[in-house]
Amino acid sequence: MTRSDESRAEFAAFLRGRRARLQPADVGLPDGSRRRVAGLRREEVAQLAGVGLTWYTWLEQGRPIAASAQVVGAIARALRLTDDERDHLFALADLPRPERETRGCVDTPHLDLLEKLLPYPAALQTSRFEIRAYNRSYRYLFDDLDDVPTERRNCAVLMFTDETWQRAHVDLDHAQRRTAARLRAAYGRHHDEPSWQSFIADLESASPRFAELWSRGDVGGERHQVKHLLNDRVGELHLEMSSMWVDESLGSRVVWFSPRDAATAARLERLASEHPDQALISAVA
């Protein structure tokens, strides 16, 4: 079989397997007294999904027909698939992965890690640079991040629209170019998602500099990066920025800054110990 044949066969088998595990009561249907198949009937799934029985039967048989994202999404809902199962079904159908519902990405182990990294500044970010949680050192790395409105706690937004963040970067041009390139690399995995499209459009409108860099099409990865910052509280900081993805879908990552010299290490200690009455960790609800 060709790869396409294999994908269709696996797609069909996946549908059959997920149909077999559901009972009528799981989807709000009456449980008939004489059922000859395990789980739901094909006609019940077709009805729940709003597709024709013949069309659905052909999909379960692995016939060489193309199903639209709308149809596959409706079938996924009818079969009560999880997000991971739905993504798998779309991949087998050679369709782009649909956008997931926005959810909090902060778990207790993430918060524990941010605290353990003190005095190193560390934060939990999404692939779109949204800052979901951070430790005390990161809070004061540029200004007081707790004072920034929740909807603006985004590294890309602040890098291109906030004067305090911009003044803190000794090499602002390099930092902005790298941020735009990393954002484009992430955008490549989400380019068909409306929330990403609107985010990029809004940032282009808010920052001519970002619009200029975005138009270049440069793409950058997640390699370690040297950063030279000027902090109003403790002075110069020579840092190395590292990051690590914390989920398989590349949706959340931990970012931390380690010192490159003894003076910076001492200044990070001071930064972490300032305002001892304040919480060690801040998180977006």
C-alpha positions in Angstrom: 0.0 0.0 0.0 1.1 3.6 -0.6 1.5 6.0 2.3 -1.9 7.5 1.4 -3.5 4.1 1.5 -2.0 3.5 4.9 -3.2 6.8 6.2 -6.8 6.0 5.0 -6.7 2.6 6.5 -5.5 3.9 9.9 -8.1 6.7 9.7 -10.8 4.2 9.1 -9.6 1.9 11.9 -9.4 4.8 14.3 -13.0 5.8 13.5 -14.2 2.2 14.1 -12.3 1.9 17.3 -13.6 5.1 18.8 -17.2 4.3 17.7 -17.0 0.9 19.3 -16.0 2.3 22.7 -19.0 4.7 23.0 -22.4 3.6 24.4 -25.6 5.3 23.4 -26.0 6.8 26.9 -22.6 8.5 26.4 -24.0 10.7 23.7 -27.5 11.1 25.0 -29.2 8.4 22.9 -31.6 5.7 24.2 -30.1 2.3 24.7 -31.9 -0.1 22.4 -32.7 -3.6 23.8 -31.2 -5.5 20.9 -27.9 -4.2 19.6 -25.8 -6.4 17.5 -22.6 -4.2 17.5 -20.4 -3.0 20.3 -20.8 0.7 20.9 -22.7 3.1 18.5 -24.0 2.2 15.1 -22.7 3.9 12.0 -26.0 5.6 11.4 -26.0 7.0 14.9 -22.5 8.6 14.5 -23.6 10.0 11.1 -26.7 11.5 12.6 -24.8 13.0 15.5 -22.2 14.5 13.1 -24.7 15.7 10.6 -23.2 13.8 7.7 -24.7 11.2 5.3 -24.6 7.6 6.3 -23.1 6.5 3.0 -20.4 9.1 3.3 -19.5 8.1 6.8 -19.6 4.4 5.9 -17.1 5.1 3.1 -14.8 6.9 5.6 -14.9 3.9 7.9 -14.1 1.6 4.9 -11.0 3.6 4.0 -12.3 4.6 0.6 -10.3 7.2 -1.4 -12.5 10.1 -0.6 -11.5 13.5 0.8 -13.2 14.8 4.0 -13.2 18.5 4.8 -12.0 19.9 8.1 -15.6 20.8 8.9 -16.7 17.1 8.4 -13.8 15.7 10.3 -14.4 18.2 13.2 -18.1 17.2 13.3 -17.2 13.5 13.5 -14.6 14.2 16.2 -17.3 15.9 18.3 -19.8 13.1 17.7 -17.2 10.6 18.8 -16.4 12.7 21.9 -12.7 12.7 21.0 -10.1 14.4 23.2 -8.0 17.2 21.8 -5.1 14.8 21.3 -7.4 12.3 19.5 -8.9 15.0 17.4 -5.5 16.2 16.3 -4.5 12.7 15.4 -7.6 12.2 13.3 -6.9 15.5 11.5 -3.3 14.4 10.8 -4.5 11.1 9.4 -6.9 13.0 7.1 -4.0 15.2 5.9 -5.7 18.3 7.4 -4.1 21.1 9.4 -4.4 20.6 13.2 -7.4 22.7 14.4 -6.9 25.4 17.0 -7.4 24.3 20.5 -9.5 26.2 23.0 -7.5 28.7 25.1 -6.6 27.2 28.4 -4.4 27.9 31.4 -1.1 26.2 30.9 0.2 26.6 34.5 0.5 23.5 36.6 1.9 23.1 40.1 5.1 21.4 38.9 5.8 24.4 36.7 5.4 26.8 39.6 7.7 24.6 41.7 10.3 24.7 39.0 10.2 28.5 38.7 10.7 28.8 42.5 13.6 26.3 42.5 15.3 28.4 39.8 15.6 31.4 42.0 17.6 33.6 42.0 17.7 33.1 38.3 14.9 34.9 36.5 12.5 32.4 35.1 9.0 32.4 33.5 6.5 30.1 31.9 5.5 31.3 28.4 3.3 30.1 25.6 4.5 29.7 22.1 3.0 33.1 21.4 5.2 34.6 24.1 2.4 35.1 26.6 3.8 35.1 30.1 1.7 32.8 32.3 3.8 32.6 35.4 7.2 34.0 36.7 9.3 34.1 39.7 10.3 37.2 41.8 13.6 37.8 39.8 11.8 37.7 36.5 9.1 40.0 37.9 11.7 42.7 38.5 14.0 42.0 35.5 12.7 44.9 33.4 10.2 46.7 35.7 7.5 45.4 38.0 5.7 42.9 35.8 2.8 42.6 38.3 1.9 46.2 37.4 1.5 45.3 33.7 -2.1 44.5 32.7 -2.6 40.8 32.2 -3.5 41.1 28.5 -0.1 42.9 27.8 2.1 40.3 29.6 3.6 39.1 26.4 7.3 39.3 25.6 6.8 40.2 21.9 4.2 42.9 22.7 6.4 44.4 25.4 9.6 44.2 23.3 8.0 46.2 20.5 5.6 48.6 22.4 7.0 49.2 25.9 9.7 51.8 26.4 10.8 50.3 29.7 11.5 46.9 28.2 13.2 48.5 25.2 15.5 50.7 27.4 16.6 47.6 29.3 18.1 46.0 26.2 21.5 47.2 25.4 21.3 45.7 21.9 17.6 46.4 21.2 17.9 45.9 17.5 19.3 42.4 17.8 16.7 41.5 20.5 13.8 42.7 18.4 15.1 40.9 15.3 15.5 37.7 17.2 12.0 38.0 18.8 10.4 38.5 15.4 12.2 35.5 14.0 11.3 33.2 16.9 7.7 34.3 16.7 7.6 33.5 12.9 9.0 30.1 13.6 6.1 29.5 16.0 3.6 31.0 13.7 4.5 28.4 11.0 2.8 25.8 13.3 -0.3 28.0 13.8 -0.6 30.1 10.6 -4.2 28.9 10.0 -5.5 29.7 13.5 -7.6 32.9 13.7 -6.2 33.9 17.1 -2.6 33.8 15.8 -3.6 35.7 12.7 -5.2 38.5 14.7 -2.3 38.6 17.1 0.2 39.2 14.3 -2.1 41.8 12.6 -2.5 43.7 15.9 1.2 43.7 16.6 2.0 44.9 13.1 -0.5 47.8 13.6 0.9 48.7 17.0 4.6 48.6 16.0 6.0 49.8 12.6 9.3 48.2 13.7 7.6 44.8 14.1 5.8 45.2 10.8 9.1 45.9 9.1 10.8 42.9 10.6 7.9 40.6 10.0 7.9 41.5 6.3 11.4 40.2 6.0 10.3 36.7 6.8 13.3 35.7 8.9 12.9 32.5 11.0 14.8 31.8 14.2 15.0 28.8 16.6 15.1 28.4 20.3 18.9 28.3 20.8 20.6 29.7 23.9 21.0 33.4 23.6 23.3 35.9 25.3 21.5 39.0 26.6 22.9 42.2 28.0 20.4 44.1 30.1 20.4 47.3 32.2 18.2 46.9 35.2 17.2 50.0 37.1 17.4 48.2 40.5 20.8 46.4 40.3 22.6 47.6 37.2 24.2 45.7 34.3 23.3 42.0 33.8 25.2 39.7 31.5 22.9 36.7 31.0 22.4 33.6 28.9 18.8 32.9 28.1 17.7 29.2 27.8 14.3 27.7 27.2 12.8 24.2 27.4 9.4 23.1 26.1 7.3 21.4 28.8 4.7 19.7 26.6 4.6 17.6 23.5 2.6 20.1 21.5 5.2 22.9 21.9 2.6 25.1 23.5 4.4 26.0 26.8 8.0 26.5 27.6 10.1 27.5 30.7 12.5 30.4 30.0 15.3 31.2 32.4 18.3 33.5 32.5 21.6 32.3 34.0 24.5 34.7 34.9 27.6 34.8 32.7 29.9 36.4 35.3 30.2 36.6 39.1 29.0 40.2 39.2 25.8 39.3 37.5 25.3 36.4 39.8 25.6 38.7 42.8 23.2 41.2 41.2 20.6 38.4 40.6 20.8 37.5 44.2 20.0 41.1 45.1 17.2 41.2 42.6 15.6 38.0 44.1 15.9 39.3 47.6 14.3 42.7 47.0 10.8 43.1 48.3 10.9 40.0 50.6 7.3 40.6 51.6 6.2 39.8 48.0 5.3 36.4 46.7 8.1 34.2 45.2 5.8 33.3 42.2 3.2 35.3 40.2 0.8 33.5 37.9 -2.0 34.5 35.6 -5.3 32.9 36.6 
